[in-house]
Amino acid sequence: MKELHCKDLGFDCPAVVKAESESDVLQIAAQHAQEVHQVTVTPEMAEQIKPLIHDV
């Protein structure tokens, strides 16, 4: 299981995305970023986010 904390990306947000794979975490996080923070995650941003994804 992998997880990503939204606050690790600089947002004042308690959301934690958990999924089985890194790609699933990125997909869910991108959807969250768009819906909640009005931020579109580009492929370049996704590459910068990957190191912040941790094993649970």
C-alpha positions, 0 to 999 in steps of 0.5 A, spaced: 500 500 500 502 506 498 500 513 500 501 521 499 499 526 504 496 532 501 500 537 506 506 534 503 505 538 497 504 544 500 497 545 501 493 546 508 489 540 507 488 533 511 487 529 505 491 522 505 491 518 498 492 511 499 492 506 494 495 499 492 500 502 487 504 509 485 500 510 479 493 509 482 495 514 488 497 519 482 491 518 479 487 519 485 491 525 487 490 528 481 483 528 481 483 531 488 487 536 486 483 538 481 476 538 485 479 541 491 484 545 490 483 547 482 490 545 480 491 540 474 497 536 475 501 535 469 506 530 467 512 534 470 508 535 476 507 528 477 514 526 476 515 531 482 510 528 486 512 521 486 518 521 491 513 524 496 509 517 495 510 513 501 509 505 503 504 504 508 
